[in-house]
């Protein structure tokens, strides 16, 4: 079965850290670019971060740059999102997503394609509150 399963969410105080994981099954994770997206209560989807299939290229939304780190372990078929210095505005359901084709072209990141994924997990809740 082709699926993505997120884990690692929870309740954390402002300034704290969490590491989200995304386990892939039914396909070869190492062949695909991946992203994390999130949805805060009452708001639309927001793209958070992307990583290319080899794990060399990464990109971040301005709202998380310098605080979040995306990585992948293709041997363990798992995608990660390390989140540090968390803020209340980071509260959201976090989803990992897979792309059917590369969102990098000639080394350039195609920001317009970040929501053109073909598979997304069920999400994990992150709540940042004191």
Secondary structure, DSSP 8 states (H G I E B T S, - for coil): --EEEEE--EEE-TT--EEEEEEEESS-GGGS-EEEEEE-TTS-EEEEEEE-TTS--EEE-TTTTTTEEEEEETTTTEEEEEE-S--GGG-EEEEEEEESS-SEETTEE-GGGTT-EEEE---EEEEE--
